[in-house]
């Protein structure tokens, strides 16, 4: 009887590891199977963001050369307050654009809300909800790292190798926790919010699958970046491919991972 239970446990663990792979494959398939919608959802917001950033540069009077590593001091007529205001505006534009795209993608996949033209619906309430939950996750991960940071700082002097091993192990643990809780993001995007406790409970027992998902996603992004960094030496085509995959495809795959996880763990969808 115990041998049968042990075999069943092994099968279940193997199944969860396969679930991580299935979530990754499904997420990649969603992106490449809906490239028209990917372009519709990303092009318009990116265009608006580009225009706003150019206007920010023009309004602030800050030249591009100011951000070069060898730039010395502030440009004439530019104050430190003006630079901080410009950086805040730049950060806000980039952040809102990213979340506009993410919210639109979640809603397209989960609610079949198709974009029209090159500008997806701008749902400011959902973007704010998404932002709030992203900040919450960031704060939780930061707070969780504080005690480990003190412990590791004490170990560095006596046993640096052990400190590095523990740091990597704890970082992996936090990544798994982040992914388990990340389904609150697509939930906020579609207007059906869930609590952190609900997200945690819904992914109970899936830590192995999520760890496998993180590893596969990391290796995929690393491989793609290496390949297209090498291809960047090819005039025009190499650069276009690098931009297409680095700026468009890879971020959308990352967003799709959260979308698929929400569908699997909350809506109980079957993966094809």
N, C-alpha and C positions, 0 to 999 in steps of 0.2 A: 504493500500500500504506500509506504513511504517512498519507494522507488518511483511509483507512478506519479505521486505528487511532485517529486523532484523533477521528473521529466516534463510534467505540465508547466512547472515554473520556468524551466529552461525554454520551452516553446513560447511562453508568454513574453519572456525577456527578449527572445529573438524577434518576436512579433513587434514589440515596441521599437526595437532598433530599426526594423524594416519600416515602421510607421514614420520614423524620422526621414528616411530616404524617400518614402512616398510623398511626404509633405513637400520636400525639396523639389522632386521631379514635377509634382503638380503645380508648384509655384512658378517654376521655369516655363512649363508648358502654357500657363495662363498668360505670361508676358509675350512669348513668341507666337501664341495663337491669337493674340489680340493686338497686333502691332499698330493697326489703324487707330484703335482706341488709345493705345499708349501715346501715340503722336498727338492725337486730339487733346488728351488730358495734360500733356506736358508742354506742348509748343506755345499755346496761348499764355499760360502763366509765366513761362520763361521769357517770352517776348515782353510782357508787361514789366517783369522784374528788371530786365535789361534797360528798358526805357527809364524806369524809376531810378536805377542806379546812376545812369548817365545824368539825369536831372539833379541827383544829389551832388554829384561831382561839380556840375555847373553852378548850382546854388551855393555850395560851400566855398568854391574857389580853390579847393585843394587839388593840386596837380597829381597825376599818377606817379610822378617821380618821387613824391613824398614817401611812398610805400616801398621804395627800393632799400635794400639792406645798407647801402653806403650813404643814405641821405643823412645830412647833419642839421639838426634843429628844425624848427617850424618855418614854413614858407612865410614871406613877408605879408603882414596883414592878417595872418591866421593865428587864432588863440587856441590854447589847450582845450578850452570849453567848446570851441567850434569843432575841433577834431573829435572830441568825445560825442558830441551831438551827431556828427556825421557817421561815426562808427555805430552808434545806437540805431540810426536810421537805416544804415546798410544791413545791420543784423536783423532788424525787424522785417525788412523787405525779403531777405533770404529765407527767414524762418516762416513767414506767412506764405510765401510761394511754395516752399517744401510741403507745408501742411495742407495747402490748397490742393496740391497734386495728390498727396497721400489720401486725403479725405475723398476726393473724387474717384480715385482708384478703388478704395474700399467699397464705396457706394455702387460703383459700376459692377464689381464682381458679386457683391452680396445682395444688392437690391436690383441689379440689372438696370441701373440708372445710366442710360447711354448718353455720352456727351454729344452736344450738337455744335457743329462747326469746330473752331479751334479754341473755344473758350468754355471749359466746363462750368457748371453752375457754381457760383461763389457763395458758399453757405458759411457765413461768418460765425454763426452760433456753433456750428459743428467744428469749425477750425479752432475757435477759442476753447471748446471742450477738449479737443485733441491736444492743444497746447498745454492746457492745465494738467492733463493726465501724463503727458510727456515730462513736464516739470516734476510732477509727483514721483514718477519712476526714477528720474535722475536724482532727486533728493533722497529717496529710499536707498538707492545704490551708493550714494555718497556717504550717508550715515552708516550704512552697513560696512563700509570700508574703514571707517575711523578706528574702531578697536583693533582691527587686524593691522592697520598701519602702525599703531603703537607697539604691538607685539613684534611685528617684523623689524621695526627700527631697532628694538632691543636685541634681536637675534643677529642682525647684520654684523655686529662687531665680533660676536663669539663664534657664529657658524653661518658664514655668508651663503654657502651652498644650500644648507637647510632652509635659510630664509627665502632664497630664490624658489626652491621647490614648493614651499608653503604658499608663497605669493602667487605662483602660477596656479596651484590647486584651488586657492581661494578665489582667484579671478574667474576660473572656470565655473566654480560653484555660483558666483554672482551672475555670470552670464546665463546660466541655466535658470536661476531665479528670475532674472529680467525677462527672459523669453516666456516663462510660465505666466508672468503677470502682464506681458505685453498685449494680450488679447483684450485688455481694457481699451486699447487704442482704436481698433476697428469697431468695437462696440460703441464708443463715443461718436465715431464718424457716421454711423448709420442711425444714431438717435435712440439706441437701445442700451444705455449704460449699464455696466455691471460693476460690482465692488471688487476691491482687491481680494477679499476673502472668496468671493465667487470664482474669480479667475484662478486663484490658487487651488481651490477644491476641484474645479473642473479639470485641472491638469494633474491631479494627484495620480501617482504611479507612472507618469509619463516622462520622468526625468531622464531616463536612458534614451528614449526616443528624441527628446529635445537636445540632449548632448550630441547624439549622432547627427541631428539636423545642423547644429552649430558647426561641427567639424566639417561636414560635407559642404556647407555654405561657405565656410572660410576657405577651404581648398579650392572650391569653384572660383571664388572671387580672385584668389591668388593666381590661379592658372590663367584666368582670362586677362588679368592685368599684366602678367608676364608676357603672354602671347602678343597682346596688342601694344605693349611697350616696345617689343622687338619689331613689330610691324610698322611702328611710327617712323622708322627710317625710310619707308617707302613714301615718295612725294605724294601729297594730296590724299590718295586712297588710304594709306596707312594712318594718316592723321584723322581722317573722317571716321574710319573704323574705330580708332581709339576713343574718339570723342563720343561716338554712338554707343559703344559698350560701357565706357567708363562713366559717362555723365547720364546716360538714359537707361540702358538695360540693367546694369548692376543695382542701381538704387531701386528700380521698380521690382526687381526680384526680391530685394530685402523687404519692401513693403508687402509684397505678395506672400511672403512667409507668414507674416502676422495675419493676413487675410485668410489664408488657408487654415492656420491654427484655430482661428475663431470659428470657421466653418466646421472643423472637425470636432473641437472640444466643446463648443457651445451649441451650435446648431445640429451637431451629430450627423454631418453630411458624410456620405461615402466618397472615398477617393477613387476616381476612375482609373 
